[in-house]
Each structure stands twice: as C-alpha cells, then as structure tokens.
Amino acid sequence: LFDADTVYVALDNHKNGDFRPLLVVSRDRGRSWKSMVGDLPERHLVWRLVQDHVEPRLFFVGTEFGIFTSVDGGQRWLPLRGGAPTISFRDLAIQRRENDLVGGSFGRGIWILDDYTPLRAMARSGLPDSPTLYEPRRAWWYVEKRPIFGGGKGYQGDDYFVAPNPEFGALFTYYLKDDLRSRTAQRQAAEKDRLSQNQDTPVPDWAALAAETREAAPTVLLVIRDEAGAVVRRIEAPAKAGLHRVTWDLRYPALDAVGTGGSFIAPEPTGFLASTGRYQATLEARVDGDLRTLAGPVPVQVEALRSGALPGADPSAVAAFGQRVAKLNRALSAAGLHLPLLERRLGDLQMALARSQAGGELDRQLEAARQQFFALRDQLGGDPNKAVVKEPQASTISDRYFHAYLGVAFSTYGPTPMHLRSLDIAEREYTQWRAQVEQLGQHTLPALEQALIDAGGPWTRGQPLPRLLQ
C-alpha cells in the first residue's frame, strides 16, 4: 500500500508438524526477509495479514485462535476481544469507508470490529499517559426497524438464528491509564503493597470506615452537549483502566417517572431522538459529587441517513415536538404512580374512620372524596368497567398523549396536524386535571386526616407525625 518494494508473507507449515506463527516482511522485493512474529503466542498459525490503508504501522492478523493487532509495525501484538470467538480466522478485510475490520471465521460466521480509527492514533503516538477520548465517526440519524416483534428473534425460537447489530448511535472510544478508585479500593491497594513488603497494615479508624461506607462509587461519565453548551445526555461508563467503548443512542434521557418500568421491546425507558447537527462530548469523573473533566471535548456529527420519500418537518422541529411529548409523558407517568398513593390514603382513611369516634359527617365527606378520586382516575385512563369488555369510550388524556407519541416514536417524518392537535388538547386537559388532583391530595384528604386525628382516630400514612395530646 505504501511502498512497492515491501512485501509481507504469512506462511503455514503445520502439515509438517510446525505450528509456530510464521510472518515475514521484505523491504527489498524479496532479497532479504525479517520476522514480524514479535510476541505472537505459540501455535497461533497466521492465516491472513492486512495493513491499514492510512497508518502504515497498524496491522491485523487472523490466526488459528483469534485476531491480533499491532500498532508498532509487528513488534508487539495484542489480541482483539470484543466478542471475537477463540477460533480460526481464515480471512480479514478492511471496509475503508467506515474503517471497520471484517473477519471471516472458520465455522462461526463473520465478526466485525466497528471503527478501529483509535488504533491509528495509538500507532502514531502509542498509548497516552493521560485519559483520552477519541473523536467518533459521524453518527447516522434514523429510527431502527424491528421486523420481528420484540426485537432480535422475538418469539421465533432458537432455531431462528439472528446476530445482534452494532449498537445504534455515536460510538465513543476512550482510554484510562488508571482505575478510578473508591476509598476502599485505595486502602486495599495500599494494604496489598505493604503486605508485599512484609509490613504491617494499619487498622482504619471509625471515621475512615464511615467515609468508605458512605461514599458513592466514583463514576466516569460521557457528557454530550449541544452547540450552545447545554447538556443533552450523561452516560455512565466503565471506570477501570484500559480501552473502553460506550455508545450514545442519539436520544435525550427518558423523562419517565422514577419507578416506572420499560416494556417488552425496551426493558428500560428511552427518550426521544435529538436533532441532527453538531454536538460535543467530554469524559468526566464524578468523585464525592464533584465533576472534573478527564478528556475532551471532541466533536460529534449527527447526520440523517436518508431523505424520506415525502418532505417532512425539519429535524430540529421533530426533536422539539419529541421533547414536548416527553414532558407530557413525565407528567402522565408520575400520575400513574401518584394515583395509587391517593387510593392507598383513601383506604387508610376508611380503616381509621372505623377505629375513630367520629360522627356521620366524616363518613359522607370520605365517600365524596372516594367518588371524586374515581372520576379523576377515569378521566386519565378511562373507565375500567368499559375497558374490560372493550366498550368504546370518549378519548382520555392518555389516549390523546398516545396519538401524539406516535408522531415521533417510529418515524423521523415529524408530527402531522393531527399529532399537534392531540398534544395541544392533552396538555390542556392534563393541566385542568392536575389542578383537581392537587385539590384532592393537598387539601381534601389532609383535612379529613386531621379531622380523624381530632376525633381520636389513628395516624395514617402521609400525615405529619402526630403531637402528643395533652
């Protein structure tokens, strides 16, 4: 690729009982040869060698038991992990447009190392002495298809073979020279060092142990910001020394209320897509609540994969609508957790009323509160009695939210007028509904709870701690 006089040859002598790796280079058109085996392990027959098309010191070899790379022209070789099977790789190829390494294994299919460009930087300057975040390749903006319900093989059974795609989004590679250690790990490392020198290990005092047990684990964060510097996403990443990879899925964080689960398709809640454009990423460490920058910033370019058959909304408008939907989802998911708490308070009040000395007026007030609760519940999600027999109902707040959600969940086209109107109505109706819920939860029920305390009833959950009666 770089010098017409240079020739690389991978040899195979295993039929004569010689299982050594044999790899040589000639820089004078074959007049003389020099070994490139370096520190390749024994019995690793070399089947294929490829050289990077940009950095001449970067090589990959397929051997009898895996794939190795060298960033120094073949003096030292490192095994490539990342899910590569320990099996013979008979062929290697480089996909130059995407800078991917493609390996053909003997009986285990194709293995792909996505975007190996960080290895080029290491070939030029070696492993860095400080934390380093490498610039990612451009990320393609689209909505992933799920041809089988549930993703992957779905319900097709184990006879239906599928292999996972690369993680969707912007793929980041970073290097940490040292672990980000907790106080406990630092103490244990110091004790291990003292033991290796036959020295006593001091016993930590109670204050030191308390600091260790109360410490939040040090964390490495990949922080994505937009061009204005506003934080778009914070992603936790491994804090161990070494080379790591983490993917930003081009989405904002999920705004679902804490405590709500995901779905069969997505076990964890997911946010909506951010817009196309330029972003920047930094690698940060969080220790004792303080953030410090480890590496970066590096630029991140997000581009649309294709233009649709129909001209849709501008990507920034699609992202803005998605954030409106996400905020309404935050409110509705919170409501889904809040209503059971109100129902539990009403149940507690019924028990407390039965154990009190109250007159009949509190019974009437509590029943009115219960009926108000049921009406509010039905406004949000519909009448469960009708739902169980599939009886048509008027559109609820949740129905209108779902119509708006469909405008951005599975397409980059953008919202239609119907989606926009559904969201407007849902936001307006939720605002009115929330005011009634707040009246019930913050005024009606506390007044009933206090009235029961005054009538000699027991304390119920959600109330302030009772004072001692004089």
C-alpha positions in Angstrom: 0.0 0.0 0.0 2.8 2.4 0.9 6.0 1.1 -0.7 6.2 -1.0 -3.8 9.4 -2.7 -2.6 7.8 -4.0 0.6 6.3 -7.5 0.7 4.5 -9.2 3.6 4.1 -13.0 3.7 2.1 -15.2 6.1 3.5 -18.8 6.0 1.9 -22.1 7.1 3.9 -25.2 7.9 1.5 -27.1 10.0 1.4 -30.1 7.7 4.9 -30.8 8.7 4.1 -30.6 12.4 5.3 -27.0 12.7 2.5 -25.0 14.4 4.5 -21.8 15.0 3.3 -18.5 13.7 5.3 -17.6 10.6 5.1 -14.0 9.4 7.9 -12.2 7.5 8.5 -8.9 5.7 10.9 -8.0 2.9 11.6 -4.3 2.1 13.8 -5.0 -0.9 11.4 -7.0 -3.1 12.3 -10.4 -1.6 16.1 -10.2 -1.5 16.1 -10.3 2.3 13.5 -11.1 4.9 12.8 -10.2 8.5 10.4 -11.8 11.0 7.3 -9.9 12.1 6.1 -12.6 14.6 7.1 -10.5 17.6 5.3 -11.8 20.7 2.5 -13.7 18.9 1.7 -16.8 21.0 2.9 -20.2 20.1 0.6 -22.4 18.0 -1.1 -19.4 16.5 -0.8 -20.2 12.8 -1.1 -17.0 10.8 -3.7 -17.2 8.1 -4.1 -13.6 7.0 -2.4 -10.3 7.4 -3.9 -6.9 6.4 -2.3 -3.4 6.7 -4.3 -0.3 7.5 -4.7 1.9 4.4 -3.9 5.2 6.4 -1.3 4.3 9.1 1.5 2.0 7.8 2.5 0.8 11.3 -1.0 -0.6 12.0 -1.5 -4.3 11.2 -4.1 -7.0 11.8 -3.6 -10.8 11.6 -6.0 -13.6 11.6 -4.6 -16.6 13.4 -5.7 -20.1 14.4 -7.2 -18.8 17.6 -8.3 -15.3 17.1 -7.4 -11.8 15.7 -4.4 -9.8 16.8 -3.4 -6.2 16.1 0.0 -4.4 16.2 0.4 -0.6 16.4 4.2 -0.7 16.1 4.8 -2.5 12.8 4.7 -6.0 14.2 7.0 -5.9 17.2 4.2 -6.4 19.7 0.8 -8.0 19.1 -2.4 -7.5 21.2 -5.4 -9.8 20.9 -8.7 -8.2 19.9 -11.5 -9.1 22.2 -14.9 -7.5 21.9 -16.8 -10.8 21.5 -14.5 -12.3 18.9 -14.6 -16.1 19.2 -11.5 -18.1 20.0 -11.4 -19.8 16.7 -9.6 -19.8 13.4 -9.9 -16.6 11.3 -9.0 -17.5 7.8 -9.6 -14.1 6.2 -9.6 -10.4 7.1 -10.7 -7.4 5.1 -10.9 -3.6 5.8 -14.1 -1.7 5.0 -12.4 1.6 4.1 -15.4 3.9 4.1 -16.4 3.1 7.6 -13.0 2.0 8.9 -14.3 -1.4 10.0 -12.3 -4.6 10.3 -14.2 -7.7 9.0 -13.0 -11.2 10.0 -14.2 -14.4 8.4 -14.0 -17.2 11.0 -13.9 -21.0 10.4 -17.4 -22.0 11.2 -18.5 -19.1 13.4 -19.6 -16.6 10.8 -18.4 -13.0 10.3 -17.0 -10.8 13.1 -16.8 -7.0 12.7 -14.7 -4.5 14.7 -16.5 -1.2 14.1 -14.5 2.0 13.6 -10.9 1.0 14.6 -9.6 4.5 14.0 -8.5 5.0 17.7 -5.8 2.3 16.9 -4.4 4.7 14.3 -3.8 7.3 16.9 -2.1 4.7 19.1 0.1 3.7 16.1 1.2 7.3 15.7 1.9 8.1 19.4 1.4 5.0 21.5 -0.8 4.6 24.5 -1.4 8.0 26.0 -0.2 8.9 29.5 -3.5 10.6 30.5 -7.2 9.8 29.9 -8.1 10.2 26.2 -11.4 10.4 24.4 -11.1 9.7 20.7 -13.2 11.5 18.2 -16.1 9.3 16.9 -17.1 8.9 13.3 -20.3 10.6 12.2 -23.4 9.1 13.5 -26.4 8.3 11.3 -29.8 9.6 12.4 -32.8 7.3 11.8 -35.3 5.1 13.6 -34.3 1.4 13.8 -36.7 -1.1 12.3 -37.9 -4.1 14.3 -39.1 -6.6 11.7 -39.9 -9.1 14.4 -42.0 -8.0 17.4 -39.9 -7.6 20.5 -36.6 -7.3 18.6 -34.0 -9.9 18.0 -35.6 -13.3 17.3 -38.7 -12.4 19.2 -40.8 -15.5 19.7 -39.3 -17.4 16.8 -37.4 -19.9 18.9 -33.7 -20.9 19.0 -33.9 -22.5 15.5 -34.2 -18.9 14.1 -30.7 -17.5 14.0 -30.1 -13.8 14.3 -26.9 -11.9 15.3 -27.1 -8.6 17.1 -26.5 -5.4 15.1 -23.9 -2.8 16.3 -25.3 -0.5 19.0 -27.2 2.3 17.4 -25.8 5.8 17.7 -22.5 7.5 18.2 -19.7 5.1 19.2 -17.1 6.5 21.5 -13.7 5.0 22.4 -11.8 6.2 25.4 -8.7 5.2 27.3 -8.0 5.3 31.1 -4.4 4.8 32.3 -5.5 4.1 35.9 -8.6 2.9 37.6 -10.9 5.5 39.2 -10.7 4.0 42.7 -13.0 4.4 45.7 -11.6 5.0 49.2 -12.0 1.3 49.9 -10.1 0.3 46.8 -7.3 2.8 47.5 -6.9 1.5 51.1 -6.9 -2.2 49.9 -4.3 -1.4 47.3 -2.1 0.3 49.9 -2.5 -2.7 52.2 -1.6 -5.1 49.5 1.5 -3.0 48.8 2.6 -3.0 52.4 2.0 -6.8 52.7 4.2 -7.4 49.7 7.0 -5.6 51.6 6.2 -7.7 54.8 5.0 -4.6 56.6 2.0 -4.3 59.0 -1.3 -2.9 57.7 -2.8 -0.2 59.9 -6.4 -0.7 61.0 -8.6 2.2 59.7 -10.3 4.2 62.3 -14.1 4.5 62.6 -14.2 7.8 60.8 -12.3 6.4 57.8 -14.6 3.3 57.7 -17.7 5.6 57.8 -16.3 7.7 54.9 -15.8 4.4 52.9 -19.2 3.0 53.5 -21.0 6.3 52.9 -19.0 7.1 49.7 -20.8 6.9 46.4 -18.8 4.9 43.9 -16.6 7.1 41.7 -18.1 7.3 38.3 -16.9 8.0 34.7 -19.5 10.0 32.7 -19.7 10.6 29.0 -21.4 14.0 28.7 -23.0 15.1 25.4 -23.6 18.9 24.9 -25.2 20.8 22.0 -23.6 23.7 20.2 -24.9 26.1 22.8 -23.2 24.1 25.6 -26.4 22.7 27.1 -26.2 19.2 28.4 -28.1 16.7 26.2 -27.2 13.4 27.8 -25.0 12.0 30.6 -24.0 8.3 30.2 -22.2 6.3 32.8 -19.2 4.4 31.5 -16.6 1.9 32.9 -14.1 3.4 35.3 -11.5 0.7 35.1 -8.1 1.2 33.5 -7.9 0.3 29.8 -9.6 0.9 26.5 -13.4 1.1 26.6 -16.3 1.8 24.3 -19.6 3.4 25.1 -22.5 4.4 22.7 -24.8 7.4 22.8 -28.1 6.4 21.2 -28.7 9.9 19.9 -31.5 10.3 22.3 -32.4 12.6 25.2 -32.7 10.9 28.6 -36.0 9.3 29.4 -38.3 11.5 31.4 -40.5 8.7 32.7 -41.1 9.0 36.4 -38.6 7.1 38.5 -40.2 3.7 39.4 -41.9 3.1 36.1 -40.5 0.2 34.1 -39.9 -0.3 30.4 -41.6 -2.6 28.1 -41.0 -6.0 26.4 -39.3 -4.2 23.5 -37.3 -1.8 25.7 -36.6 -3.0 29.2 -35.5 0.5 30.2 -37.4 3.7 29.4 -35.9 5.6 26.4 -36.1 9.2 25.4 -36.8 10.7 22.0 -34.2 11.4 19.3 -32.2 14.5 19.4 -31.9 16.6 16.3 -29.2 16.2 13.6 -26.3 18.6 13.8 -23.1 19.1 15.7 -22.5 18.2 19.3 -19.5 17.8 21.6 -18.6 15.2 24.1 -16.4 15.2 27.2 -15.2 12.5 29.5 -15.8 13.5 33.1 -15.1 11.9 36.5 -17.6 12.2 39.4 -16.0 11.8 42.8 -17.8 12.8 46.1 -20.3 14.8 44.0 -17.7 16.9 42.2 -17.2 16.7 38.5 -13.9 17.2 36.7 -13.1 16.8 33.1 -10.8 13.9 32.2 -10.7 14.3 28.4 -12.3 16.2 25.5 -14.2 17.9 24.2 -14.4 16.1 20.9 -16.8 17.0 18.1 -19.8 14.7 17.3 -21.5 15.0 13.9 -25.1 13.6 13.6 -26.5 13.3 10.1 -29.7 12.0 8.6 -29.2 8.6 7.0 -31.5 9.3 4.1 -34.1 11.7 2.8 -37.7 10.5 3.0 -40.0 10.0 0.1 -42.1 12.8 1.4 -40.6 16.0 2.7 -41.1 16.1 6.5 -40.5 18.5 9.2 -37.1 19.9 10.0 -35.1 17.6 12.3 -34.9 20.3 15.0 -38.7 20.7 14.9 -39.1 16.9 15.2 -36.8 16.9 18.2 -38.6 19.8 19.8 -42.0 18.1 19.4 -40.5 14.9 20.9 -39.4 16.9 24.0 -43.0 18.2 24.4 -44.2 14.7 24.2 -41.5 13.6 26.7 -42.6 16.2 29.2 -46.2 15.2 29.0 -45.1 11.6 29.4 -43.2 12.6 32.5 -46.4 14.1 33.9 -48.6 11.1 33.0 -46.1 8.5 34.2 -45.9 10.4 37.5 -49.7 10.5 37.6 -49.7 6.7 37.1 -47.6 6.4 40.3 -49.4 9.1 42.2 -53.0 7.8 41.8 -52.3 4.5 43.7 -50.8 6.6 46.5 -54.0 8.6 46.8 -56.1 5.4 46.6 -54.0 3.9 49.5 -54.5 7.1 51.5 -58.3 6.7 51.0 -58.1 3.1 52.1 -56.2 4.1 55.2 -58.8 6.7 56.0 -61.6 4.1 55.8 -59.7 2.0 58.3 -59.0 4.9 60.5 -62.6 6.1 60.4 -63.8 2.6 61.5 -61.5 2.9 64.6 -62.4 6.5 65.5 -65.1 8.2 67.5 -66.2 10.5 64.6 -69.8 11.3 63.7 -71.5 10.6 60.4 -70.4 13.8 58.7 -66.9 12.4 58.2 -68.4 9.3 56.5 -70.1 11.5 54.0 -67.0 13.6 53.3 -64.8 10.5 52.8 -67.3 8.9 50.4 -67.4 12.1 48.4 -63.6 12.1 48.2 -63.6 8.5 47.1 -66.1 9.2 44.3 -64.0 12.3 43.2 -60.9 10.0 43.0 -62.7 7.5 40.8 -63.8 10.3 38.4 -60.3 11.6 38.2 -58.9 8.2 37.6 -61.3 7.6 34.7 -60.5 11.0 33.1 -56.9 10.0 32.9 -57.1 6.4 31.7 -60.8 5.5 31.0 -63.5 3.6 32.8 -62.0 0.1 33.7 -65.5 -1.4 33.6 -65.9 -0.4 29.9 -62.3 -1.3 29.1 -62.6 -4.9 30.3 -65.4 -5.6 27.7 -63.9 -3.3 25.0 -66.7 -0.8 25.1 -65.8 2.4 23.2 -65.1 5.4 25.3 -64.5 9.1 24.8 -60.8 9.9 24.3 -59.0 10.3 27.6 -55.9 12.3 28.4 -53.8 9.1 27.9 -55.4 8.4 24.5 -54.5 11.9 23.2 -51.0 11.6 24.5 -50.6 8.2 22.7 -51.8 9.7 19.4 -49.1 12.5 19.8 -46.5 9.9 20.8 -47.0 8.0 17.5 -45.9 11.2 15.7 -42.3 10.8 16.8 -41.8 7.3 18.2 -41.4 5.4 15.0 -40.6 7.9 12.3 -38.4 10.9 11.6 -41.0 12.5 9.3 -42.3 14.7 12.1 -45.7 15.4 13.6 -48.8 15.8 11.4 -51.5 18.4 12.2 -53.5 15.6 14.0 -50.5 14.8 16.2 -50.0 18.5 17.0 -53.7 19.0 17.9 -53.8 15.8 20.0 -50.8 17.1 22.0 -52.3 20.5 22.5 -55.6 19.0 23.8 -53.7 16.5 26.0 -51.6 19.3 27.6 -54.6 21.5 28.2 -56.7 18.7 29.7 -53.9 17.5 31.9 -53.4 21.0 33.3 -57.0 21.1 34.3 -57.0 17.5 35.6 -53.8 18.1 37.7 -55.4 21.1 39.5 -58.3 18.8 40.6 -55.9 16.1 41.8 -53.9 18.7 43.8 -57.0 19.9 45.4 -57.9 16.4 46.4 -54.4 15.4 47.6 -53.3 18.6 49.2 -56.5 19.9 50.7 -59.4 17.5 50.9 -57.5 14.4 52.2 -55.3 16.3 54.7 -58.4 17.9 56.1 -60.0 14.5 56.5 -56.9 13.1 58.0 -56.7 15.9 60.6 -60.4 15.6 61.4 -59.9 11.9 62.2 -56.9 12.7 64.4 -59.0 15.3 66.2 -61.8 12.7 66.6 -59.4 10.3 68.3 -58.6 8.2 65.3 -55.3 6.5 64.5 -52.5 8.1 62.4 -52.4 7.2 58.7 -49.6 7.2 56.2 -48.9 10.6 54.5 -49.6 12.7 57.6 -47.1 14.7 59.7 -46.0 12.9 62.8 -48.8 13.4 65.5 -48.1 15.6 68.5 -48.6 14.2 72.0 -52.1 15.0 73.2 -52.2 17.0 76.4 
